[in-house]
Amino acid sequence: MDKRRTAQIFRERLAQLLAQSQLTQSAFAQAIGIDRSALSQLTSGQNPRLPRAETLLALAERFHVSADWLLGLTEDRGVASQALNAVETEQALDEENRTAMERWHLEATGQKVRYVPAQLPDLMRTPAVIAFQAASSDQERRRLQRQTDRRLHFSRMPESDIEMCMPSQTLELFAAGAGVWRGLPAPDRAEQLDHIAATLDELYPAFRVYLFDGRKRFAPPMTVFGYQRAAIYTGETYLLVRSKPLVHDLARGFDTHIRRAEIHAHQAADWVRALTVTPN
């Protein structure tokens, strides 16, 4: 491959990293140890130019890609091997019976949080639903209630900026008393839906809910904290993602769900109120 072709590929892949980083040109240049004018020369198509070795290495290290990929010598970005070390597991509960999610919410104060619940949103559960989920365990009921109270507290903080998306069918199944909600009395389901609608009205626009068609799209239960960390819920544990490129990918996937949503944030509360609760 000649120098001109190599420079073209490098320029294209540099532009790709710049776009994915969502940084300004000045911030991007600073992150790899060059000034903005040097970055402009590298991204310009007027004269074929390759980076200095230290700039190439800084790009590879900062954005978790291989130097060979930057120069067009391979199509493998080099992220796969990095990702193995960037994904950890963490217990959902710590030794003090607190959820790991609570700690991460505190650490992400002031950042945008993107949230896909596993079932109903934790912060919006009524005592009746919590008791049903606890399955006659008073200790579990108290733990779930504390979790709900804390999550609601985080969402009410002045600096909160939370987006939630979920399949509309999750709430429709709840209203019908189907699936895991079989056996929950209709009055309790009606009370829960009213509570969700009222909470959505209270928290909007700092807390925004979008509903998509679960027959067309899938989103795993997860929370993305800014662009620093993402947690994918697997039941007893979380898959904790710290790699910024992977976190960016999860955030972009979440944002795609929002763009494809059929019920938008300003419509969500009225949509929930309009659900028909199936009698027992």
N, C-alpha and C positions, 0 to 999 in steps of 0.2 A: 504494500500500500504506500503510495507516495505521500510526501509531506502535506500537499494541498488537501488530499482526501482525508488524511488523519486529522488535520486542523479543522476540517468541516465537521467531522463526526464529533470531535471534542467540543466544538462550539455548540452543536446541537444538544449534546448531553449536559453541557454546562448550563444551557438555557433551561433544560428540563429540571435540573436540580434547583436552579434559581426560582422557577415557578412553583415547584413543590414545597420549597422552604417557606414560602409566603413572607420572606424577608424583603426589606427594601434593598436596592443595589448597594447602598452604603453599608447597611448592616451585614449583608452577605459578604461583601469584600472584607470587612473587618473580621468576620468569622474565619476567613481563610488567610488572614495576614497580609492582604494587599490593599492598595487604595482604590478608590472608585474609578479613577482614570485607567488604572491597569486592568480592572475588570471590564471596562468598556472596550478596551483594545482586544481583550480575549473574546468578547461576545460579538464584536464587529465582524462583518463578512467582507470588509474591504481588502484586508491583507491577511493571508494565512499566517497564523501565529500559534505556536504551541507554548504551554506554560512552562515556567521553570520547574525543576524537579521538586523543590520544596513546596511550591504551590500545588502541584499535582498530588503530593502526599497529604497536604493539608486538606484538600478537597475529599480525598479518599477516606481519611480518618474522620473528618467532621460529618460527612453524610453517609458513612457506612457503605461505600461502594469500592470496587476494585479499580486500581490504576489502569489495568488492562481494559476494563469496560469504558473508562473515560476516553481512552485512546482508540476505541473501536477494535481492539484485538480479541474481544470476546463479547457475546451477548449476555453473559452472566454478570449481573450487577454486583455479585458478591454479597448480597444481603442474606442469602439462605444460611450460610454458616454463621453470620453475625446474629441472625435471629434466634438461633438455638441458645445463645448465651444471653439474649435480651428478654427472654420469656421465663418468668419464675412462677412458682406456685406459692400461695399463701393461704393459711387457714382462714375460713370465713369468720371465726371467733378467736379472740386472743385469750390469754390466761385470765383476764378480768371479765370475760364474757362480753366484751365489746366487739362490734363488728369492725373488720379491717376497713370497710367502706367509710365508717365514721371518721377514722383517722385520715383517710385520703381526702375526704371532703374538707376537713379542717385545713389540711396542707394546701388545698386548691382554692382557698378563699380568695375571691377577686377574679378568678379565672372562669371562663365559660365551661360549663359541665354539660355533656351530652349523655343521655340516659335512656336505656331500653330495659324496662322491668321484665322480670321473669313471669310474673302474673299480674296482680294488681300493684299499682305504685305503693311502695312501703309507707310513704309519708301520708297516704290518704286512707289507710285502713281504719275501719270502725272497731270498737271493742268487740262487737258481735262477730265480725269476720276474724279478728285476732283469736278469739276463743275457739272458733271453728277450726282455724289452722293449727292451734295448739293441741287439738285432739285430747282434751281433758287433762293436759299437763299444766298445773298451775304455774310451775317454774318457767315453762316455755311461754305461757301466756304473758307473764310479767316481762320476760326478755323481749318478746315481740312488741309489747306495748312501749317499752323503753326505746326500742329501735325506731318505732314509728314516731314517737315524740321527738327524738333527736333529729331524725331526718326532716321532720316538719320545721324544727327550729332552724336548721341550716338553710332551708328554702325560704324562710321568712327574713333572713339577714339582709340588710339594706344592699350589700354588695353582691347578692346572689344573681346569677345569670344562668338559668338552667333550661335546656331544651329536652323534652322527652318525646320519643316516638314509639309506637307500638301498633300491632295489628288491631284493626277495629273489631275483628272477630273475638279477641280476648274479652272485651267487655260485653259483646253480644252473648257469648257462652255463659258469662257470669249472670247476666240478666235472665237467661233461660234456666239457670241452675243445672247446667250440664257439666260433664267432665269432673274435674276435681271439686266442683261446687255442688255436686249432687248431694242433697240432704240439707243444704243450707236453706232455712225457711225463706219464703218469698218476702215477708216484711223486712227481714234482715238484709236481703239483697236490694230491696227498694231503698232502705235507709242508706246503704253503702253507696249506691249510685247518686242519691241526693247529696251525700257528703262529698263525693268526688266533684260533682258539678259546682258545689259551693266553694270548695277549696280552689278549684280552677279559677273561678271568678275572683276570689280573694287574692291569689298570687299573680295573676296576669297583670302586666306582661313580663315580669321578671322570671316567671315560670311558664313556659309555653309548651303545649301538648299538641302533637300532630299524630293523626291516625292514618295508617295506610292499609291497603288490601292485602291481607296475609296469604291470599291465594296467588298473588302475583310476586310478592317479595318476602324475603326472610331476613330477620335481624336477630342475632343471638343476644341473650341477656348480657348487657355490658354497660359500663360507665366509662366515658372518656373525659379525663380531667385536663382541660386546656389542651396543650400539645406535649405535656410532660409524661403522662402516665395513662394507661387504659387497663381496666380490669374486666375480664370476661368471666361471668359466673358459671360454675360447673356443679353447684350443689354445696358440698362441704368445703370446697376450696375455690379460690379465684386463680385464673391465669393472669398474672400481672405482667404487662408489657411496658417496658421502659424505652425501647428503641424508638427514637423520634420518627424515623421514616415509617415504621410500622404504626405508630400512634397516628401519624398524619393520614395513613391509608385508612385506618378505622374511622377517623373523623370524616374523611371524604365520603366513605360509604354511608355513614350516618346522615350526612348532609344530602346525599342522593335520596335517601328515604323521605326526608322532609320535602324535597322538591317534588317527589312523586306522591305526596300525601293526598288523600281524598278529603280529609277533614282537617282544616287548618286551625291554628291556635285560637283565633277569634271566634271560631265556630264550635270548639270542642265542648264547652260547658252545656250549650243548648242541645248539642247532639246527644250527650250523655243523659240529659233530662228526658229526652224524647224516647229513650229505650223502653221497650215494653217488658215488664217483669212477668215471667211465666209463673202461674200459680203452682203450688206443690201438688 
